[in-house]
Structures are given as structure tokens and as C-alpha cells.
Amino acid sequence: MSKTLQVNGDEAAVRFQRQRIAHWNRVGERREIHRRAGRFYQKELARYYKLMIPPGLRVLEVGCAQGDLLAALEPSVGVGVDFSGTMLKRALDRHPRLRFVESDAHALALGEKFDVIVLSDLINDLWDVHAVFDRLRTMAHSRTRLVVNTYNHLWEVPITLSQHFGMSQPTLEQNWLTVEDVLNLLQLTGFEVIKYSREILLPLYVPLLSRMANRFLAKVWPCSRFALTYFIVARPGGAFARRDRRDAPIVSVIVPARNEAGNIEGVLARTPEMGAGTELVFVEGHSRDDTYATIERAMAAHPERKSTLIKQIGQGKGDAVRRGFAQARGEILMILDADLTVPPESLARFYEVLSSGSAEFINGVRLIYPLENQSMRFLNLIGNKFFSLAFSWLLGQPVKDTLCGTKILWKDDYELIAANRGHFGDFDPFGDFDLLFGAARLNLKIVDLPIRYRERTYGTTNIQRWRHGWLLLKMVIFAARRIKFV
């Protein structure tokens, strides 16, 4: 254990800190009195955090109290920080495999970096939120996620009353920052907000009613305006968001190809060289024409291109993409549909945006620029717009075109998505939603990149409008149960 007793040279700040240390030591000594009343709220908080943070990561919690939330996240390395020695004694007894540090958040210096930094119900009790965010940035790497939950200021009076009647933990005078205040402070300290949501409409357990209020009503306007807690997810922004790599990355372009013999030459001739080199991974999927033989001939005619050909065993584009990703050697993974409706030349722009750190998952968008004649049927266009609105609401980040086949991400992020695939199941025949769901759960920065969608010049679409439309609708319902209404 280490201990730092000074916030800075400001006497008022030192007095503020000492009052709070004494207060939380007293609360820790009689915590069982209040723990029963707040148990349901703490369980709800842990449930939301577990949905946002997969197990097995390096997690730092500042203001950890007795460490229950940190332990619930099942970190590979868990470090809890608190300035209350009494609380930390409880934490050590309850969770001996975790590491705990006695320090004030304003003076925290650990000399290590974490995948996730958690501040749960802490910022309203800080002397200088700006200074704490600024210090925490030094403990973040390019992929770190800062996750903050804080009270909705509309609950100031109810919380004060609940503390007065012993229904929740007592606190000293609070800051009561609005969510706009927090977003501004994050921006000022170099963090970029990815998303935020309102959760927990009823913090006390009432049979049947609590579940309906917290899992359904809290997600829907106007009830959501009155939810108790804001959850905010941010990442290091600007130059801090760039991956820590000395050399340019190798790029792997996965090309699912079924009945696309007439387009293969264009893929090899038009796909740009990017980064430290580009490899093309063709995955041929049970074609009725001579696509497989055409790819073999085209690869032989272009020995200057690094290329691989795989024969698909399973069914569906999603299976083809996963097989291609498994064979890929690059650090950046791209998907290019072999129909060439997305020009291969546009991949260079996707590469530039991803490598700059401006995004961590790039989704191509066909619905911004005017479409070429016959490039998308009218009912398909309407369906795409509907599903885009639905998934934007579900994921908490704007996604204008869920079914555009062109998607780009880092391979190490994909490996985390694949490792957590069991959370959503494995029934997506397209592969698009498997990636979008996984990226959203990892809190990756998803960015839409507009492209000019072209008309097919060979073959016909593999999309079956009504059958696949019904499947997409079932996926929306499934996703709502696993992402939104949980």
C-alpha cells in the first residue's frame, strides 16, 4: 500500500480531502448499516458494467471502496484505488487476489497502463475533476476505455432524502455535475467520448416493477430523462488514440467470392497497396460458375500481388469472412465484396482513417451519395435505412448502413470480438452484425465512411430480400434483448 495525503498546495483542497477521508473511514466502520439498503443499486451498477467490459482485461478502479465492483469485472489484473484505509482493509479481506492502493485520485501515480479505467459514483465527490481526468490519461494507452457513471442532477433531492432516512450511503456536499459538464471536462483533458446512456430508473428493489423500470422504461423517452445514472465511455483522443506501432502495418483484404468469376481480375488489378504491404485473401464459397478456377488463373497472372485462395467449407458470407480473418497475416483487416459495387480504390481512404487513430472500426456507407442506376433495389434501400436506424439505437453509436460489406478494423480488436462472440451467439449469415455487435460491446470508436456505390457489371446479388429481411428483423429483436433491454 502507498499513501499520499496532499492534493496540492491549496489549503482548502487539503481540508476538503481530509474531511472526506474521515467521512469514508466512518462509513467503512459501519458499512453494514447502509450496505443492505444500497445492495440492489450496487448490483444493478455491476450488471451494467459487466455488459460494457468483457472479462480478462487490465482494470483500474479509482474510488473502489471495498472492491466489489472491481471483482465483479473479473479482470486479469485488477487494481483498486481509494483514500480510505478502512475501506481498503475490507477490500483486501474480501478480494485478496486483487491489488489495492491507498491514494487520493488527484495524486495518483502508478507507473503502469490499463485497458479500462473505472470511476463509479466518484466525480461528484472530487475536488478537481479536470485534474483527475488529466492524471488518469497518463495511465491510458491508445486502446484504453475510461468508463464513468455519475448521478443525474434531477435526483439531487431524492438522493438527499434517501440518505437522511438511511436508505443509501451518506455523502458530504456533492458537485452535481451535469452530463454536459462531464463531457466538456473529458474533451478538455484529451479524452474523446464514444457514447453515453441513461440507466437505472428505480434504484430500490420492488418485485416485478424494478426489472421493468430499469431494463425497459429507462431506455425509452421520456422515462429515460429521469434515469438515475449516466454511463459515459471515452477513449484517449487525438494523437493519443493512434496505435503504438513503430512500423506501418500490413493490410489483409478479405474477398468473399461466390459466383463472381467476371469480377476477380478487377479485384487484383484495382486493390491498392497500403501500409507495409497488402495481401488479398480470396474465400470462394460454393460457386456455380468457375470462380475458383478464375481466381487461380488471376493469381498466377499477378505474381506481384500477395494473394491466398481458400475454399469455403461452411455456408454464408459471415462464415467466409471468419475463415478469411483466421488466415490473414496482416495487422489491419478489411472486407471487400467481390462484386466491385464498392470500388477497391476507396480502401486507401479507409486505411488512412484507421491508421490515423480517428476510428477503430470503420463501416462503409452507401446511402449518402446518389446511387447508380440499378445498384440497389428500392425495397432494399428502404430496408437498409430501417435497419440502420434500429441498430444505431441499439448500439448507441450512429451506423447509417449496416449491410455495406466494406468494414475495416485492427486484427487485435477482431480477436477480442471473436473471443467474446458467445455473448451474442453465432447465427449471423452476413458477418456484418457479428462485427458491429462485438465492436459496440468493446466500446470501439465506430465511424461511418461514405463511398460511391456502383452498379454490378457481372452476376446477380446473393441477397434474398424477403428471407434475409425476416432474418434481419429477428436479429434486431435478439440484439435488443442482449444489448438494450438487459
C-alpha positions as a Python dict, from the first residue, in 0.01 Angstrom:
ca = {
    (1, 'M'): (0, 0, 0),
    (2, 'S'): (108, 353, -75),
    (3, 'K'): (-41, 664, 72),
    (4, 'T'): (-48, 1029, -40),
    (5, 'L'): (-209, 1287, 187),
    (6, 'Q'): (-171, 1603, -19),
    (7, 'V'): (-396, 1706, -306),
    (8, 'N'): (-188, 2015, -384),
    (9, 'G'): (-74, 2327, -201),
    (10, 'D'): (-427, 2468, -169),
    (11, 'E'): (-532, 2466, 199),
    (12, 'A'): (-900, 2444, 105),
    (13, 'A'): (-827, 2140, -112),
    (14, 'V'): (-634, 1971, 170),
    (15, 'R'): (-916, 2041, 414),
    (16, 'F'): (-1170, 1908, 161),
    (17, 'Q'): (-970, 1589, 123),
    (18, 'R'): (-920, 1530, 497),
    (19, 'Q'): (-1292, 1574, 564),
    (20, 'R'): (-1373, 1312, 303),
    (21, 'I'): (-1112, 1066, 423),
    (22, 'A'): (-1253, 1093, 775),
    (23, 'H'): (-1610, 1062, 645),
    (24, 'W'): (-1547, 750, 436),
    (25, 'N'): (-1347, 589, 714),
    (26, 'R'): (-1651, 633, 939),
    (27, 'V'): (-1879, 490, 670),
    (28, 'G'): (-1642, 196, 627),
    (29, 'E'): (-1654, 121, 1000),
    (30, 'R'): (-2032, 93, 996),
    (31, 'R'): (-2081, 0, 635),
    (32, 'E'): (-2308, -296, 708),
    (33, 'I'): (-2574, -50, 827),
    (34, 'H'): (-2601, 104, 480),
    (35, 'R'): (-2492, -185, 265),
    (36, 'R'): (-2825, -366, 284),
    (37, 'A'): (-3021, -58, 170),
    (38, 'G'): (-2793, 5, -129),
    (39, 'R'): (-2737, -357, -228),
    (40, 'F'): (-2984, -358, -518),
    (41, 'Y'): (-2840, -38, -669),
    (42, 'Q'): (-2485, -175, -645),
    (43, 'K'): (-2593, -500, -814),
    (44, 'E'): (-2753, -302, -1096),
    (45, 'L'): (-2435, -97, -1140),
    (46, 'A'): (-2225, -415, -1157),
    (47, 'R'): (-2462, -565, -1414),
    (48, 'Y'): (-2426, -266, -1647),
    (49, 'Y'): (-2051, -255, -1607),
    (50, 'K'): (-2021, -626, -1688),
    (51, 'L'): (-2218, -569, -2008),
    (52, 'M'): (-1974, -296, -2115),
    (53, 'I'): (-1645, -451, -2001),
    (54, 'P'): (-1553, -806, -2105),
    (55, 'P'): (-1362, -1019, -1853),
    (56, 'G'): (-987, -1073, -1866),
    (57, 'L'): (-872, -711, -1909),
    (58, 'R'): (-637, -493, -1705),
    (59, 'V'): (-876, -280, -1498),
    (60, 'L'): (-811, 16, -1268),
    (61, 'E'): (-1096, 139, -1046),
    (62, 'V'): (-1048, 476, -877),
    (63, 'G'): (-1269, 515, -571),
    (64, 'C'): (-1307, 139, -534),
    (65, 'A'): (-1439, 133, -173),
    (66, 'Q'): (-1439, -235, -70),
    (67, 'G'): (-1365, -359, -422),
    (68, 'D'): (-1687, -545, -506),
    (69, 'L'): (-1739, -383, -847),
    (70, 'L'): (-1378, -438, -948),
    (71, 'A'): (-1400, -806, -854),
    (72, 'A'): (-1727, -846, -1047),
    (73, 'L'): (-1550, -741, -1368),
    (74, 'E'): (-1318, -1046, -1347),
    (75, 'P'): (-1003, -862, -1457),
    (76, 'S'): (-679, -1034, -1548),
    (77, 'V'): (-511, -760, -1345),
    (78, 'G'): (-731, -559, -1107),
    (79, 'V'): (-607, -252, -919),
    (80, 'G'): (-836, -63, -683),
    (81, 'V'): (-756, 285, -551),
    (82, 'D'): (-918, 460, -257),
    (83, 'F'): (-811, 716, 2),
    (84, 'S'): (-998, 543, 284),
    (85, 'G'): (-771, 300, 468),
    (86, 'T'): (-1073, 148, 642),
    (87, 'M'): (-1244, 70, 311),
    (88, 'L'): (-927, -83, 171),
    (89, 'K'): (-887, -313, 471),
    (90, 'R'): (-1231, -451, 388),
    (91, 'A'): (-1134, -477, 22),
    (92, 'L'): (-820, -678, 99),
    (93, 'D'): (-1018, -919, 318),
    (94, 'R'): (-1293, -966, 58),
    (95, 'H'): (-1080, -983, -257),
    (96, 'P'): (-724, -1099, -179),
    (97, 'R'): (-635, -1167, -544),
    (98, 'L'): (-680, -800, -636),
    (99, 'R'): (-428, -524, -566),
    (100, 'F'): (-528, -214, -368),
    (101, 'V'): (-353, 121, -337),
    (102, 'E'): (-427, 386, -76),
    (103, 'S'): (-402, 720, -253),
    (104, 'D'): (-603, 1028, -339),
    (105, 'A'): (-713, 1033, -704),
    (106, 'H'): (-559, 1379, -755),
    (107, 'A'): (-211, 1249, -665),
    (108, 'L'): (-232, 900, -813),
    (109, 'A'): (89, 777, -979),
    (110, 'L'): (105, 405, -1060),
    (111, 'G'): (357, 395, -1345),
    (112, 'E'): (152, 144, -1544),
    (113, 'K'): (-125, 147, -1804),
    (114, 'F'): (-466, -20, -1808),
    (115, 'D'): (-721, -141, -2063),
    (116, 'V'): (-1012, 2, -1864),
    (117, 'I'): (-1029, 277, -1602),
    (118, 'V'): (-1349, 290, -1396),
    (119, 'L'): (-1484, 585, -1194),
    (120, 'S'): (-1812, 476, -1040),
    (121, 'D'): (-2008, 742, -848),
    (122, 'L'): (-1683, 927, -781),
    (123, 'I'): (-1662, 1251, -979),
    (124, 'N'): (-1933, 1426, -778),
    (125, 'D'): (-1709, 1381, -473),
    (126, 'L'): (-1384, 1515, -624),
    (127, 'W'): (-1220, 1849, -556),
    (128, 'D'): (-1096, 1894, -915),
    (129, 'V'): (-1246, 1662, -1179),
    (130, 'H'): (-1036, 1819, -1454),
    (131, 'A'): (-712, 1741, -1267),
    (132, 'V'): (-815, 1378, -1206),
    (133, 'F'): (-907, 1318, -1573),
    (134, 'D'): (-576, 1472, -1674),
    (135, 'R'): (-383, 1243, -1439),
    (136, 'L'): (-569, 932, -1550),
    (137, 'R'): (-474, 995, -1910),
    (138, 'T'): (-114, 910, -1816),
    (139, 'M'): (-235, 561, -1720),
    (140, 'A'): (-409, 504, -2054),
    (141, 'H'): (-275, 355, -2374),
    (142, 'S'): (-427, 402, -2719),
    (143, 'R'): (-695, 135, -2661),
    (144, 'T'): (-788, 226, -2302),
    (145, 'R'): (-1152, 291, -2219),
    (146, 'L'): (-1246, 533, -1941),
    (147, 'V'): (-1589, 438, -1805),
    (148, 'V'): (-1764, 684, -1574),
    (149, 'N'): (-2102, 668, -1410),
    (150, 'T'): (-2246, 967, -1229),
    (151, 'Y'): (-2579, 1080, -1093),
    (152, 'N'): (-2841, 1265, -1295),
    (153, 'H'): (-2872, 1608, -1128),
    (154, 'L'): (-3253, 1567, -1129),
    (155, 'W'): (-3203, 1316, -847),
    (156, 'E'): (-3033, 1558, -609),
    (157, 'V'): (-3336, 1599, -381),
    (158, 'P'): (-3442, 1229, -380),
    (159, 'I'): (-3087, 1115, -300),
    (160, 'T'): (-3054, 1370, -20),
    (161, 'L'): (-3380, 1244, 130),
    (162, 'S'): (-3280, 879, 94),
    (163, 'Q'): (-2955, 948, 280),
    (164, 'H'): (-3144, 1134, 552),
    (165, 'F'): (-3367, 831, 611),
    (166, 'G'): (-3078, 581, 596),
    (167, 'M'): (-3183, 428, 263),
    (168, 'S'): (-2846, 494, 93),
    (169, 'Q'): (-2488, 571, 186),
    (170, 'P'): (-2439, 918, 338),
    (171, 'T'): (-2219, 1164, 148),
    (172, 'L'): (-2079, 1509, 207),
    (173, 'E'): (-2169, 1802, -20),
    (174, 'Q'): (-2159, 1693, -384),
    (175, 'N'): (-2058, 1867, -708),
    (176, 'W'): (-2368, 1759, -906),
    (177, 'L'): (-2215, 1797, -1247),
    (178, 'T'): (-2447, 1769, -1545),
    (179, 'V'): (-2360, 1521, -1819),
    (180, 'E'): (-2268, 1817, -2041),
    (181, 'D'): (-2018, 1930, -1774),
    (182, 'V'): (-1857, 1586, -1770),
    (183, 'L'): (-1840, 1561, -2149),
    (184, 'N'): (-1674, 1903, -2163),
    (185, 'L'): (-1415, 1812, -1897),
    (186, 'L'): (-1330, 1490, -2080),
    (187, 'Q'): (-1275, 1682, -2401),
    (188, 'L'): (-1058, 1940, -2226),
    (189, 'T'): (-831, 1666, -2087),
    (190, 'G'): (-779, 1488, -2419),
    (191, 'F'): (-1050, 1221, -2399),
    (192, 'E'): (-1296, 1155, -2680),
    (193, 'V'): (-1646, 1046, -2576),
    (194, 'I'): (-1764, 736, -2762),
    (195, 'K'): (-2112, 707, -2617),
    (196, 'Y'): (-2323, 770, -2310),
    (197, 'S'): (-2653, 637, -2186),
    (198, 'R'): (-2903, 682, -1905),
    (199, 'E'): (-2967, 381, -1682),
    (200, 'I'): (-3144, 272, -1360),
    (201, 'L'): (-3482, 434, -1324),
    (202, 'L'): (-3567, 261, -995),
    (203, 'P'): (-3264, 207, -761),
    (204, 'L'): (-3467, 22, -495),
    (205, 'Y'): (-3589, -333, -532),
    (206, 'V'): (-3962, -364, -593),
    (207, 'P'): (-4069, -707, -723),
    (208, 'L'): (-4150, -701, -1097),
    (209, 'L'): (-4155, -321, -1111),
    (210, 'S'): (-3777, -274, -1071),
    (211, 'R'): (-3698, -506, -1361),
    (212, 'M'): (-3949, -339, -1592),
    (213, 'A'): (-3837, 11, -1493),
    (214, 'N'): (-3460, -49, -1526),
    (215, 'R'): (-3449, -284, -1823),
    (216, 'F'): (-3723, -132, -2039),
    (217, 'L'): (-3864, 204, -1931),
    (218, 'A'): (-3521, 357, -1858),
    (219, 'K'): (-3428, 304, -2226),
    (220, 'V'): (-3732, 481, -2370),
    (221, 'W'): (-3807, 851, -2392),
    (222, 'P'): (-3942, 1030, -2188),
    (223, 'C'): (-3873, 791, -1897),
    (224, 'S'): (-3503, 786, -1984),
    (225, 'R'): (-3477, 1156, -1897),
    (226, 'F'): (-3543, 1066, -1532),
    (227, 'A'): (-3297, 776, -1501),
    (228, 'L'): (-3066, 799, -1201),
    (229, 'T'): (-2731, 728, -1360),
    (230, 'Y'): (-2536, 839, -1665),
    (231, 'F'): (-2281, 594, -1806),
    (232, 'I'): (-2013, 762, -2016),
    (233, 'V'): (-1749, 576, -2220),
    (234, 'A'): (-1447, 767, -2352),
    (235, 'R'): (-1108, 692, -2506),
    (236, 'P'): (-783, 887, -2542),
    (237, 'G'): (-836, 1129, -2829),
    (238, 'G'): (-618, 1298, -3089),
    (239, 'A'): (-262, 1171, -3116),
    (240, 'F'): (-313, 956, -2804),
    (241, 'A'): (-561, 740, -3000),
    (242, 'R'): (-301, 622, -3252),
    (243, 'R'): (-184, 267, -3209),
    (244, 'D'): (157, 232, -3051),
    (245, 'R'): (339, 90, -3356),
    (246, 'R'): (682, 178, -3490),
    (247, 'D'): (630, 42, -3840),
    (248, 'A'): (349, 71, -4092),
    (249, 'P'): (106, -224, -4060),
    (250, 'I'): (47, -500, -4313),
    (251, 'V'): (-307, -494, -4453),
    (252, 'S'): (-516, -805, -4525),
    (253, 'V'): (-811, -764, -4762),
    (254, 'I'): (-1063, -1047, -4730),
    (255, 'V'): (-1261, -1108, -5051),
    (256, 'P'): (-1562, -1342, -5014),
    (257, 'A'): (-1643, -1461, -5367),
    (258, 'R'): (-1945, -1664, -5477),
    (259, 'N'): (-2038, -1668, -5846),
    (260, 'E'): (-1807, -1372, -5912),
    (261, 'A'): (-1579, -1503, -6188),
    (262, 'G'): (-1622, -1190, -6400),
    (263, 'N'): (-1501, -958, -6121),
    (264, 'I'): (-1184, -1130, -5999),
    (265, 'E'): (-943, -962, -6239),
    (266, 'G'): (-1072, -621, -6123),
    (267, 'V'): (-1007, -707, -5759),
    (268, 'L'): (-643, -797, -5826),
    (269, 'A'): (-580, -506, -6063),
    (270, 'R'): (-756, -231, -5866),
    (271, 'T'): (-696, -303, -5496),
    (272, 'P'): (-428, -55, -5380),
    (273, 'E'): (-111, -136, -5195),
    (274, 'M'): (-142, 2, -4840),
    (275, 'G'): (80, 30, -4533),
    (276, 'A'): (374, -209, -4532),
    (277, 'G'): (203, -422, -4797),
    (278, 'T'): (-136, -564, -4890),
    (279, 'E'): (-236, -928, -4907),
    (280, 'L'): (-554, -1047, -5076),
    (281, 'V'): (-732, -1341, -4915),
    (282, 'F'): (-995, -1486, -5150),
    (283, 'V'): (-1256, -1713, -4990),
    (284, 'E'): (-1452, -1894, -5262),
    (285, 'G'): (-1791, -2015, -5146),
    (286, 'H'): (-1962, -2295, -5345),
    (287, 'S'): (-1988, -2104, -5674),
    (288, 'R'): (-2197, -2236, -5964),
    (289, 'D'): (-1965, -2070, -6215),
    (290, 'D'): (-1586, -2115, -6242),
    (291, 'T'): (-1496, -1857, -5975),
    (292, 'Y'): (-1242, -2083, -5803),
    (293, 'A'): (-1050, -2159, -6124),
    (294, 'T'): (-1071, -1795, -6228),
    (295, 'I'): (-908, -1686, -5901),
    (296, 'E'): (-630, -1941, -5952),
    (297, 'R'): (-562, -1811, -6303),
    (298, 'A'): (-576, -1446, -6194),
    (299, 'M'): (-335, -1505, -5906),
    (300, 'A'): (-92, -1673, -6144),
    (301, 'A'): (-122, -1375, -6381),
    (302, 'H'): (-43, -1131, -6099),
    (303, 'P'): (261, -1274, -5918),
    (304, 'E'): (340, -924, -5789),
    (305, 'R'): (36, -939, -5561),
    (306, 'K'): (48, -1130, -5232),
    (307, 'S'): (-265, -1343, -5250),
    (308, 'T'): (-417, -1655, -5097),
    (309, 'L'): (-713, -1869, -5204),
    (310, 'I'): (-931, -2061, -4958),
    (311, 'K'): (-1215, -2299, -5038),
    (312, 'Q'): (-1508, -2228, -4804),
    (313, 'I'): (-1645, -2527, -4617),
    (314, 'G'): (-1935, -2365, -4433),
    (315, 'Q'): (-2219, -2150, -4564),
    (316, 'G'): (-2283, -1777, -4582),
    (317, 'K'): (-2071, -1466, -4612),
    (318, 'G'): (-2021, -1448, -4235),
    (319, 'D'): (-1851, -1788, -4236),
    (320, 'A'): (-1636, -1683, -4534),
    (321, 'V'): (-1524, -1365, -4358),
    (322, 'R'): (-1432, -1552, -4040),
    (323, 'R'): (-1230, -1809, -4240),
    (324, 'G'): (-1052, -1528, -4419),
    (325, 'F'): (-975, -1343, -4096),
    (326, 'A'): (-834, -1664, -3946),
    (327, 'Q'): (-589, -1697, -4238),
    (328, 'A'): (-496, -1328, -4255),
    (329, 'R'): (-142, -1225, -4160),
    (330, 'G'): (-199, -850, -4156),
    (331, 'E'): (-245, -620, -3858),
    (332, 'I'): (-536, -444, -4031),
    (333, 'L'): (-832, -646, -4160),
    (334, 'M'): (-1054, -526, -4446),
    (335, 'I'): (-1358, -681, -4614),
    (336, 'L'): (-1414, -618, -4985),
    (337, 'D'): (-1712, -770, -5164),
    (338, 'A'): (-1604, -931, -5490),
    (339, 'D'): (-1897, -773, -5679),
    (340, 'L'): (-1696, -445, -5702),
    (341, 'T'): (-2000, -233, -5615),
    (342, 'V'): (-1764, -71, -5363),
    (343, 'P'): (-1464, 47, -5566),
    (344, 'P'): (-1145, -124, -5440),
    (345, 'E'): (-961, 208, -5480),
    (346, 'S'): (-1164, 350, -5189),
    (347, 'L'): (-989, 114, -4944),
    (348, 'A'): (-692, 352, -4931),
    (349, 'R'): (-914, 611, -4763),
    (350, 'F'): (-1034, 354, -4509),
    (351, 'Y'): (-671, 271, -4431),
    (352, 'E'): (-581, 637, -4376),
    (353, 'V'): (-868, 695, -4133),
    (354, 'L'): (-798, 380, -3928),
    (355, 'S'): (-422, 428, -3911),
    (356, 'S'): (-463, 793, -3807),
    (357, 'G'): (-647, 688, -3490),
    (358, 'S'): (-965, 875, -3586),
    (359, 'A'): (-1160, 547, -3574),
    (360, 'E'): (-1118, 190, -3452),
    (361, 'F'): (-1392, 30, -3661),
    (362, 'I'): (-1487, 178, -3999),
    (363, 'N'): (-1819, 97, -4161),
    (364, 'G'): (-1874, 179, -4526),
    (365, 'V'): (-2188, 380, -4606),
    (366, 'R'): (-2363, 354, -4943),
    (367, 'L'): (-2662, 571, -4859),
    (368, 'I'): (-2516, 923, -4860),
    (369, 'Y'): (-2412, 978, -5221),
    (370, 'P'): (-2664, 919, -5505),
    (371, 'L'): (-2681, 555, -5612),
    (372, 'E'): (-2605, 445, -5966),
    (373, 'N'): (-2898, 303, -6162),
    (374, 'Q'): (-2992, -49, -6053),
    (375, 'S'): (-2717, -59, -5786),
    (376, 'M'): (-2977, -110, -5510),
    (377, 'R'): (-3343, -201, -5547),
    (378, 'F'): (-3594, 36, -5389),
    (379, 'L'): (-3724, -205, -5124),
    (380, 'N'): (-3367, -298, -5033),
    (381, 'L'): (-3291, 73, -4988),
    (382, 'I'): (-3591, 117, -4756),
    (383, 'G'): (-3489, -192, -4558),
    (384, 'N'): (-3132, -69, -4523),
    (385, 'K'): (-3249, 267, -4387),
    (386, 'F'): (-3483, 99, -4136),
    (387, 'F'): (-3218, -139, -4006),
    (388, 'S'): (-2965, 143, -3987),
    (389, 'L'): (-3193, 343, -3758),
    (390, 'A'): (-3267, 35, -3548),
    (391, 'F'): (-2904, -63, -3500),
    (392, 'S'): (-2790, 294, -3432),
    (393, 'W'): (-3037, 300, -3143),
    (394, 'L'): (-2929, -44, -3022),
    (395, 'L'): (-2554, 18, -3041),
    (396, 'G'): (-2555, 373, -2903),
    (397, 'Q'): (-2339, 492, -3195),
    (398, 'P'): (-2460, 612, -3537),
    (399, 'V'): (-2444, 344, -3806),
    (400, 'K'): (-2602, 461, -4131),
    (401, 'D'): (-2558, 144, -4336),
    (402, 'T'): (-2542, -186, -4151),
    (403, 'L'): (-2526, -407, -4460),
    (404, 'C'): (-2245, -240, -4651),
    (405, 'G'): (-1994, -519, -4698),
    (406, 'T'): (-1688, -299, -4652),
    (407, 'K'): (-1572, -295, -4290),
    (408, 'I'): (-1224, -227, -4151),
    (409, 'L'): (-1069, -293, -3810),
    (410, 'W'): (-745, -386, -3635),
    (411, 'K'): (-675, -758, -3607),
    (412, 'D'): (-615, -745, -3231),
    (413, 'D'): (-959, -586, -3188),
    (414, 'Y'): (-1114, -858, -3404),
    (415, 'E'): (-952, -1124, -3186),
    (416, 'L'): (-1123, -972, -2881),
    (417, 'I'): (-1453, -966, -3070),
    (418, 'A'): (-1409, -1333, -3162),
    (419, 'A'): (-1318, -1425, -2804),
    (420, 'N'): (-1643, -1269, -2679),
    (421, 'R'): (-1863, -1395, -2964),
    (422, 'G'): (-2052, -1626, -2732),
    (423, 'H'): (-2228, -1325, -2576),
    (424, 'F'): (-2434, -1276, -2894),
    (425, 'G'): (-2426, -1623, -3044),
    (426, 'D'): (-2312, -1732, -3388),
    (427, 'F'): (-2611, -1713, -3621),
    (428, 'D'): (-2532, -1410, -3840),
    (429, 'P'): (-2502, -1533, -4203),
    (430, 'F'): (-2377, -1194, -4326),
    (431, 'G'): (-2099, -1128, -4075),
    (432, 'D'): (-2179, -757, -4056),
    (433, 'F'): (-2375, -771, -3732),
    (434, 'D'): (-2136, -1010, -3563),
    (435, 'L'): (-1868, -744, -3610),
    (436, 'L'): (-2091, -446, -3524),
    (437, 'F'): (-2224, -608, -3205),
    (438, 'G'): (-1876, -709, -3098),
    (439, 'A'): (-1728, -366, -3171),
    (440, 'A'): (-2006, -198, -2973),
    (441, 'R'): (-1953, -427, -2673),
    (442, 'L'): (-1580, -348, -2676),
    (443, 'N'): (-1670, 23, -2695),
    (444, 'L'): (-1468, 69, -3012),
    (445, 'K'): (-1498, 403, -3188),
    (446, 'I'): (-1725, 320, -3484),
    (447, 'V'): (-1710, 564, -3775),
    (448, 'D'): (-1916, 570, -4095),
    (449, 'L'): (-1719, 641, -4413),
    (450, 'P'): (-1924, 735, -4723),
    (451, 'I'): (-1848, 561, -5051),
    (452, 'R'): (-1996, 582, -5401),
    (453, 'Y'): (-2193, 263, -5457),
    (454, 'R'): (-2167, 126, -5810),
    (455, 'E'): (-2389, -89, -6024),
    (456, 'R'): (-2295, -454, -6073),
    (457, 'T'): (-2138, -533, -6410),
    (458, 'Y'): (-2131, -912, -6365),
    (459, 'G'): (-2356, -1160, -6187),
    (460, 'T'): (-2650, -1105, -5953),
    (461, 'T'): (-2683, -1026, -5584),
    (462, 'N'): (-2667, -1309, -5332),
    (463, 'I'): (-2912, -1127, -5102),
    (464, 'Q'): (-3261, -1280, -5085),
    (465, 'R'): (-3480, -984, -4998),
    (466, 'W'): (-3765, -1141, -4801),
    (467, 'R'): (-3588, -1434, -4635),
    (468, 'H'): (-3290, -1227, -4533),
    (469, 'G'): (-3512, -933, -4435),
    (470, 'W'): (-3702, -1157, -4193),
    (471, 'L'): (-3373, -1288, -4054),
    (472, 'L'): (-3250, -930, -4001),
    (473, 'L'): (-3567, -843, -3813),
    (474, 'K'): (-3513, -1142, -3583),
    (475, 'M'): (-3157, -1023, -3528),
    (476, 'V'): (-3283, -677, -3425),
    (477, 'I'): (-3512, -838, -3168),
    (478, 'F'): (-3232, -1064, -3043),
    (479, 'A'): (-2988, -772, -3022),
    (480, 'A'): (-3242, -564, -2830),
    (481, 'R'): (-3261, -839, -2568),
    (482, 'R'): (-2883, -879, -2543),
    (483, 'I'): (-2772, -515, -2574),
    (484, 'K'): (-3052, -274, -2488),
    (485, 'F'): (-3313, -438, -2266),
    (486, 'V'): (-3088, -636, -2032),
}
